[in-house]
Amino acid sequence: MLSLATIVVFFSPQLPDFLASQTPPGCHRFESAGWNRASIIRFHSLTSSWPGAAIIIRTQNSMAQTSGFGRVVLKAVLDSLSLPAFILLTTMMGFGSLARSSGFEPEMAALATAFIWGLPGQLAMVELTATGQSLFTIIFACSLANARFFPMVVSFIPAMTRGKTGFLELVFYAQLLSINSWAMCLRQFPEIDPDYRKLYYVVFAHTILGAAIVGTLLGYHASAVMPDTLVLGMIFLSPLFFALVLSAVPQASARASLILGCLVVPPAHLYFPSIDLLITGMVGGSLGFFLGRIPIIRRVLT
């Protein structure tokens, strides 16, 4: 019968080297290459037949997290330039083309991307301005179109920040948030040291925002030489990219919502074209949330 004498826990990227050079006396060493983090639990036997043993246990949090200013900045830039920045650049080319056809100046189109920072709100601004609506109507429509960011901010900020955060700092983070940074950052945060998640998010968000502004100006000027149907069609790249990102989320409820949304949107658009997206989100999202909690469906989708 064994009794627990001591528990010694080490969290070190050089754990295999430590085991090779400093194995505790009376313990057997078990080499395991490739483990970044592990726990060493030392047991002591009450009998003389087994004087001691060292047991290596891989922890749940075995993935090494990225930390350090330079490494986090580099990771944020590379992650954003891998695909999200390209998607936003091409998507905002469609918005730039639409802004030019509606009589906007290039500077105004770029400022709309920088400060509204949400394609539905930007499209609402362009369309309402072209029809001569009042300033209050335009502001209200843009705010309503971007109201989806409220639940996104509520779910995103706690995953990024630690401890108390000032109000103006929270406003700054909320203004930078987009559906692309929300999806990608939540996916990458487990790989980032919690103390560096703010830095990662700010660098990532500014990189894709810069790409979006460049795309707006490119689309604005390219619309003079490119077919309008081609440039405007680029607008749909962003929701397609988000759908692909959402399909990679391991939660069963998210995948169920995506599948049900695809099934609900055709009849919703056929019978209720003015509120088809609202119906799709409410029906598909709600059913997906509850169906994702059913064990058999959870096993199938994950």
Secondary structure, DSSP 8 states (H G I E B T S, - for coil): -EEEEEEE----TTHHHHHHH---TT------TT-SSEEEEEEEESSTT---EEEEEE-S--S--B-SHHHHHHHHHHHHHHTHHHHHHHHHHHHHHHHHHTT--HHHHHHHHHHT--HHHHHHHHHHHHTT--HHHHHHHHHHHTTTHHHHHHHHHHHH--S---HHHHHHHHHH--HHHHHHHHHHGGGB-GGGHHHHHHHHHHHHHHHHHHHHHHHHHHTTTS-HHHHHHGGGHHHHHHHHHHHT---HHHHHHHHHHHHHHHHHHHH-GGGHHHHHHHHHHHHHHHHTTSHHHHHHH-
